[in-house]
C-alpha cells in the first residue's frame, strides 16, 4: 500500500466514524443537533479530500490547506459557533456502509424482491436528503456537463421505497475522480417508471477526465425488512457517449462493477435509464 493509499483509507475511515456520530439518535449522542451537523460537514470534507488524492489530475479540488482549516473546528466542536468555512452538506446515513458491507447484507435479498414495498404510495416522502453539488466555475475553453436524470424503467417500479440514485465518476480501476453525489428521493412513479427530473452537475471539466473514465448511476431503495438501503441495479455512461441531447442507457445487475469487467443485464425487457445531457462551454 502506498502512502497516498494509506492516507485515503484513513480519511475514509474517519469520515465513516464521523458520519455515524453525526447521525446517532438524540438519546445516544452527547452532541447537539447543530454540532452533529458540523461533524457531518467535516466528514463530507474528508470525502472530498479523499477524492482529490485519488484523482490523477494535477489540480486538486480539495487541497491539504483546506483540510487544515478543519482542525480547530474539530478540536473545539463543543464551543464552535461560527459559519462553516466550506459550502458542503452532511453525507446521508445510507452512505456510511463500507465497501463490501452492502453486498454482505443483501445475501438473501433476491428471495424478498417484490414484497417489501408493495402498496407504497405513488409519491415518496422526502425522508432521504440529496447531496447534489452546484456547477463548477467556468474556465475558458473548458466544458462542463449537466446530466438531467429524467426517469428509470423498472418492472416493479411501484414497489420501490424511497428510491434515489447515487452518481459517481470512476476511472478504469474504479477510483473516484469526483465527489459522489446522491439525488433526492424520486419525485413520483407511474407504471414501470420512477421519475426523478433532477440535474447533476459533473464536478470536473470534461477535458480533465482521464481516458477510460465512466459516469455511474446506482439505483438504490430502502428495504424495511432489513432496515438498510440496497442497490437494485446500476448503469454507466462512457466518455464517447457525452453528447448534448437525450440518451438512454442499459441497466445492469448488482453488485456495481466499477471496473466494467463482469457486466450482466438486469432484464431483457426494453427498460432503461433516461438522461438528457447539456454541455456548457465558454
C-alpha positions in Angstrom: 0.0 0.0 0.0 1.4 3.4 -1.0 1.5 6.4 1.4 -1.3 8.0 -0.6 -3.5 4.9 -0.4 -2.9 4.7 3.4 -4.0 8.4 3.8 -7.0 7.9 1.6 -8.1 4.8 3.6 -7.6 6.6 6.9 -9.5 9.6 5.7 -12.4 7.5 4.5 -12.4 5.5 7.8 -12.5 8.7 9.8 -15.3 10.1 7.6 -17.4 7.0 8.3 -16.9 7.3 12.1 -17.8 11.0 12.0 -20.9 10.2 9.8 -22.1 7.6 12.3 -21.6 10.1 15.2 -23.4 12.8 13.2 -26.4 10.5 12.6 -26.6 9.0 16.1 -30.0 9.2 17.7 -30.5 12.1 20.1 -30.6 9.9 23.2 -27.3 8.2 22.2 -25.3 11.2 21.5 -23.5 13.9 23.6 -23.7 16.4 20.8 -26.4 18.9 19.9 -28.1 18.7 16.5 -26.1 21.7 15.3 -22.8 20.1 16.4 -23.8 16.9 14.7 -24.4 18.9 11.5 -21.0 20.4 11.7 -19.4 16.9 12.3 -21.3 15.7 9.2 -19.9 18.5 7.1 -16.4 17.7 8.3 -17.0 14.1 7.2 -18.0 15.4 3.7 -14.8 17.4 3.5 -12.8 14.3 4.3 -14.5 12.5 1.4 -13.7 15.4 -0.9 -10.1 15.3 0.2 -10.0 11.5 -0.4 -11.4 12.0 -3.9 -8.8 14.7 -4.6 -5.9 12.4 -3.5 -7.2 9.7 -5.8 -7.5 12.0 -8.8 -4.8 11.7 -11.4 -5.2 15.4 -12.3 -2.6 17.8 -11.0 -5.2 20.3 -9.9 -6.7 19.1 -6.6 -10.3 20.2 -5.9 -9.9 20.0 -2.1 -6.4 20.9 -1.0 -4.4 20.0 2.1 -4.6 23.7 3.1 -8.4 23.4 3.1 -8.3 20.3 5.3 -6.1 22.1 7.8 -8.8 24.7 8.3 -11.0 21.9 9.9 -8.6 21.0 12.7 -9.5 23.9 15.1 -13.2 23.2 14.4 -12.9 19.5 15.3 -10.8 20.3 18.4 -13.4 22.9 19.6 -16.5 21.2 18.4 -18.4 21.7 21.7 -17.9 25.5 21.5 -17.6 26.2 17.8 -20.4 28.6 16.7 -19.0 30.3 13.6 -20.0 29.7 10.0 -18.6 26.6 8.4 -15.7 27.6 6.0 -16.9 25.4 3.1 -20.2 25.2 1.3 -20.9 21.4 1.8 -23.7 19.3 3.3 -23.5 16.3 5.7 -23.5 12.9 3.9 -26.8 11.0 4.4 -27.0 7.9 6.7 -27.3 5.5 3.9 -23.7 6.2 2.7 -21.9 5.0 5.9 -21.7 1.4 4.8 -18.1 0.5 4.0 -17.3 -1.1 0.6 -18.5 -4.7 0.6 -20.8 -4.3 3.6 -23.9 -3.8 1.5 -23.3 -6.9 -0.6 -23.0 -9.0 2.6 -26.2 -7.6 4.0 -28.0 -8.4 0.7 -27.1 -12.1 0.6 -30.7 -13.3 0.6 -32.3 -10.2 -1.0 -33.5 -11.8 -4.2 -35.8 -14.0 -2.3 -37.6 -11.0 -1.0 -37.8 -8.9 -4.1 -41.3 -7.6 -4.8 -42.8 -8.0 -1.3 -41.5 -5.3 1.0 -42.7 -2.2 -0.8 -46.0 -3.4 -2.2 -48.7 -0.9 -1.7 -46.5 2.0 -1.1 -47.8 5.4 -2.2 -47.2 6.9 -5.6 -45.5 10.0 -4.1 -42.4 9.4 -1.9 -41.8 11.2 1.5 -38.7 13.3 1.4 -37.0 11.2 4.0 -33.6 10.9 2.4 -31.9 14.3 1.6 -29.8 14.6 -1.6 -26.2 15.6 -1.7 -26.2 17.4 -5.1 -23.4 19.9 -5.7 -23.5 23.2 -7.7 -22.0 23.7 -11.1 -18.2 24.4 -11.1 -17.0 27.8 -12.2 -16.5 28.0 -16.0 -13.0 28.1 -17.5 -12.1 29.4 -21.0 -12.0 26.5 -23.5 -13.3 24.0 -20.9 -16.6 22.1 -21.0 -18.9 21.5 -18.1 -21.6 18.8 -18.2 -25.1 18.8 -16.7 -26.9 15.5 -16.7 -30.6 15.6 -16.1 -31.9 12.2 -14.7 -35.4 12.0 -16.1 -36.6 8.5 -15.2 -35.7 4.9 -14.9 -37.7 2.0 -16.2 -38.2 -1.0 -13.8 -40.8 -3.8 -13.9 -41.5 -3.3 -10.2 -41.2 0.5 -10.1 -44.3 0.8 -7.9 -42.7 -1.3 -5.1 -39.6 0.7 -4.6 -39.5 2.7 -1.3 -37.6 6.0 -1.1 -35.6 5.4 -4.3 -32.7 7.6 -5.2 -29.7 7.5 -7.5 -26.0 7.7 -6.5 -23.9 9.3 -9.2 -20.1 8.9 -9.3 -17.3 9.2 -11.8 -14.7 6.4 -11.8 -11.5 5.6 -13.7 -10.8 2.2 -15.1 -9.7 1.0 -11.7 -12.9 2.1 -10.0 -11.3 5.0 -8.3 -13.4 8.2 -7.7 -12.5 11.1 -9.9 -15.1 13.5 -8.4 -17.1 13.7 -5.2 -20.0 11.2 -5.1 -23.5 12.8 -5.3 -26.9 11.5 -4.3 -30.2 12.6 -5.9 -33.1 13.5 -3.6 -35.8 10.8 -3.3 -37.7 10.3 -6.6 -40.5 12.7 -7.3 -43.1 10.2 -8.4 -43.6 6.8 -10.0 -46.1 5.6 -12.6 -46.5 2.2 -14.4 -42.9 0.9 -15.0 -41.1 4.2 -14.4 -39.6 6.0 -11.4 -39.3 9.7 -12.2 -36.5 12.0 -10.9 -36.3 15.0 -13.2 -33.2 16.3 -11.4 -29.9 17.9 -12.7 -26.5 16.5 -11.8 -23.6 18.9 -12.3 -20.4 16.9 -13.1 -17.7 18.1 -10.7 -14.8 18.1 -13.2 -14.4 19.7 -16.6 -14.9 17.1 -19.3 -11.5 17.7 -20.8 -9.9 16.9 -17.4 -11.4 13.4 -17.1 -9.0 10.5 -17.6 -9.1 8.2 -20.6 -11.5 5.3 -19.9 -13.4 7.1 -17.2 -17.2 6.5 -16.8 -20.1 8.1 -15.1 -22.0 5.6 -12.9 -25.7 5.7 -11.8 -26.6 3.4 -8.9 -30.4 3.0 -8.3 -31.0 2.4 -4.6 -34.1 1.9 -2.5 -35.0 1.2 1.2 -35.7 -2.3 2.4 -37.7 -2.1 5.6 -37.4 -5.8 6.5 -33.6 -5.4 6.6 -33.6 -1.8 7.6 -31.0 -0.6 5.2 -30.8 0.9 1.7 -30.0 -1.5 -1.1 -28.6 -1.1 -4.6 -31.1 -2.6 -7.0 -29.2 -2.0 -10.3 -26.8 0.3 -12.0 -26.0 1.9 -15.3 -23.0 3.8 -16.7 -22.1 6.2 -19.4 -18.6 6.3 -21.0 -16.8 9.3 -22.3 -17.7 8.8 -26.0 -21.3 9.0 -25.0 -21.0 12.5 -23.7 -23.1 14.4 -26.3 -25.7 17.1 -26.0 -29.3 15.8 -26.0 -31.3 12.8 -24.8 -29.7 9.4 -24.2 -31.0 6.0 -22.8 -28.5 3.6 -21.2 -28.9 0.0 -20.2 -29.4 -1.3 -16.7 -27.1 -4.0 -15.1 -27.4 -6.3 -12.2 -25.7 -5.6 -8.9 -23.2 -5.5 -7.4 -22.0 -2.4 -9.1 -19.0 -3.3 -11.3 -17.0 -0.1 -11.4 -14.2 -1.8 -13.4 -16.8 -2.9 -16.1 -15.4 -6.4 -16.4 -18.3 -8.7 -15.4 -21.5 -7.0 -16.7 -24.9 -8.7 -16.7 -28.0 -7.0 -18.0 -30.8 -6.6 -15.4 -33.5 -7.6 -17.8 -34.2 -8.5 -21.4 -37.1 -6.1 -21.4 -36.7 -2.6 -23.0 -36.2 -0.8 -19.7 -33.5 1.9 -19.4 -32.2 4.9 -17.6 -33.4 8.0 -19.4 -31.0 11.0 -19.3 -30.6 14.4 -21.0 -27.1 16.0 -21.4 -26.3 19.7 -21.6 -22.8 20.9 -22.4 -21.6 24.3 -21.2 -18.5 25.8 -22.9 -17.1 29.3 -22.9 
